[in-house]
Amino acid sequence: MSVAWADIAAVRARIAPHLVETPVIRSANLDALTGRRVLIKLETVQHTGAFKFRGAMAKLTGLSPEQQLAGVIAYSTGNHGMAVAEAARRLGIAATVVVPLDTPAVKVARMRESGAEIAQCDRFKENGEEIARSRAAREGRAFVHPFDDEAVIAGQGTLAAEMIDQARAMGESMDALLVNSAGGGFVGGCAVATAQLSPTTGVWSVECTAWDAIRRSIASGRHEDNLAATPSVCDAIQARKPGAAGYAAFKDRLAGAIAVNDAQAIAALRYAFERLRLVVEPGGAVGLAAVLANMLPPEARTIGIVLCGGNVDAERFASWIAQ
Amino acid sequence: MSVAWADIAAVRARIAPHLVETPVIRSANLDALTGRRVLIKLETVQHTGAFKFRGAMAKLTGLSPEQQLAGVIAYSTGNHGMAVAEAARRLGIAATVVVPLDTPAVKVARMRESGAEIAQCDRFKENGEEIARSRAAREGRAFVHPFDDEAVIAGQGTLAAEMIDQARAMGESMDALLVNSAGGGFVGGCAVATAQLSPTTGVWSVECTAWDAIRRSIASGRHEDNLAATPSVCDAIQARKPGAAGYAAFKDRLAGAIAVNDAQAIAALRYAFERLRLVVEPGGAVGLAAVLANMLPPEARTIGIVLCGGNVDAERFASWIAQ
């Protein structure tokens, strides 16, 4: 079974009251610079500052009353954990997030602020996902995976549905929609929604070059992994291997797959700061980076991009913009 | 003669096609922190990154064809000059901006990028406004004042009209609308529009404490100036004296006037970075600062604020967020 349009439509109706309908803007400078029409979705102003809130809310609202009463558990180093914690708070569900010991203190504080219980693990010696999964099984609680889950994928797909509606209201039709990718849940959900609502729009996956399993999967026709990945500044878009559910959703639906390097991602972050007055994390800026680096074919005249997350350490952001 | 609602309505219809309808968002964290409902208008994503584009476009579209052919001239150190240059470019009007020698290079570059001619002056030895005014008279060109001009005030007033409409569409009614103030054009225009469209909304002026002539004018009943002002980080909201046209528009219409200090403005800038993922300049953050510092009466349950500009030097922004 894989995610179908009907799943996304049902989830969209269910979670809409809980979401920020994030704005879509245009920038005269970006259009002039790229020679295209670029629609920019500010998912950075979503609750908890990232699209991950959509998937978390989709998963949690889809649980049975008994499951909601039992509570949920997740493993995360950042955006997913913050999203699960805040979605749980809003729904009155108890949440535990397993976090690595080296998770930035500010992110742990945000999860606690949303009322989540925090459990720490040593990610160099332990498998945090396994710890969370087995604890969930032991305690009869639902485990919320960041991407390899059909409810989560349907939630992420609501972004494309919302953006297609917003583009139409602006009188625009996207030739290409660029989706920041890692575990494949976001791009998979967006590919399913787009195929239904705007079949002439090509959905493109955008990864960082060091973690480009989706690009390699599209090239090889096999489900590739990132087990040999090297470090990248794009911490939010790193997955050991795209999920099976996401892979099923995106594999025959993408127009293409792109990877941008760290320098391109940082240049895009700096552009967003200076020209769009927006805070974007490196992994949230890869779609913008792909457009700025002119990596799309010329026939893609109108391009949609998603600034999908803005949770970035202040010290690192400061050093990047001041370069 | 002073600015009337009919002027703002006419200007709004005229400039709407040229503007970004800037989004209004809410933040669950900000509401929880302040115990209020806060509507946040992202004027930072307006063309040229500030509300000044509204006034510039209002002024330039209101010129006769002969005046448009003759071109315009402005004096500015930043947001106003960028706004005039870009509005002129879009309308095919020649523009000259007189800038002080110590204007940040990036702002001069932005004005040049919009096609403006740049003339430099030494603001410690010369009066830049007088240079621009007399050159305009000599060359038969329109001088575009940053705030003491009824067309400009009407343009700035379109922000309040747009925000009131957006609040209604969200099912909200603002008890208070906080407007970042200096020369009085923005708050004057917003006060006139609000009195017409939403008379139960109190319009508040927000200045920085070092440049608080509007607050002192409201207290004394006289048209006060800032001639004795001391330095402040809020460079975008500093005027030697509020304009006569703005004073006429705001003096009997404000619910109150607030001033925030530099530390409060920087704390608001940092909050916007961390929690709203938005880049705001200190002078653009004073309304947010007033709400964060709880400077509004308790009966103001639903408060509108404007993040009115996001043009900030990268090095300074970096130092502020990393504090």
HADDOCK unambig.tbl for C-alpha pairs under 7 A between the chains (distance, minus, plus):
assign (segid A and resid 23 and name CA) (segid B and resid 23 and name CA) 6.30 0.50 0.50
assign (segid A and resid 44 and name CA) (segid B and resid 277 and name CA) 6.33 0.50 0.50
assign (segid A and resid 45 and name CA) (segid B and resid 276 and name CA) 6.13 0.50 0.50
assign (segid A and resid 45 and name CA) (segid B and resid 277 and name CA) 6.66 0.50 0.50
assign (segid A and resid 273 and name CA) (segid B and resid 279 and name CA) 6.63 0.50 0.50
assign (segid A and resid 276 and name CA) (segid B and resid 45 and name CA) 6.16 0.50 0.50
assign (segid A and resid 277 and name CA) (segid B and resid 44 and name CA) 6.33 0.50 0.50
assign (segid A and resid 277 and name CA) (segid B and resid 45 and name CA) 6.67 0.50 0.50
assign (segid A and resid 277 and name CA) (segid B and resid 278 and name CA) 6.32 0.50 0.50
assign (segid A and resid 277 and name CA) (segid B and resid 279 and name CA) 4.69 0.50 0.50
assign (segid A and resid 277 and name CA) (segid B and resid 310 and name CA) 5.64 0.50 0.50
assign (segid A and resid 278 and name CA) (segid B and resid 277 and name CA) 6.32 0.50 0.50
assign (segid A and resid 278 and name CA) (segid B and resid 278 and name CA) 4.70 0.50 0.50
assign (segid A and resid 278 and name CA) (segid B and resid 279 and name CA) 5.27 0.50 0.50
assign (segid A and resid 279 and name CA) (segid B and resid 273 and name CA) 6.61 0.50 0.50
assign (segid A and resid 279 and name CA) (segid B and resid 277 and name CA) 4.68 0.50 0.50
assign (segid A and resid 279 and name CA) (segid B and resid 278 and name CA) 5.27 0.50 0.50
assign (segid A and resid 279 and name CA) (segid B and resid 279 and name CA) 6.27 0.50 0.50
assign (segid A and resid 310 and name CA) (segid B and resid 277 and name CA) 5.65 0.50 0.50
assign (segid A and resid 314 and name CA) (segid B and resid 321 and name CA) 5.97 0.50 0.50
assign (segid A and resid 314 and name CA) (segid B and resid 322 and name CA) 5.55 0.50 0.50
assign (segid A and resid 315 and name CA) (segid B and resid 322 and name CA) 5.24 0.50 0.50
assign (segid A and resid 318 and name CA) (segid B and resid 318 and name CA) 4.14 0.50 0.50
assign (segid A and resid 318 and name CA) (segid B and resid 322 and name CA) 6.54 0.50 0.50
assign (segid A and resid 321 and name CA) (segid B and resid 314 and name CA) 5.97 0.50 0.50
assign (segid A and resid 322 and name CA) (segid B and resid 314 and name CA) 5.54 0.50 0.50
assign (segid A and resid 322 and name CA) (segid B and resid 315 and name CA) 5.23 0.50 0.50
assign (segid A and resid 322 and name CA) (segid B and resid 318 and name CA) 6.53 0.50 0.50
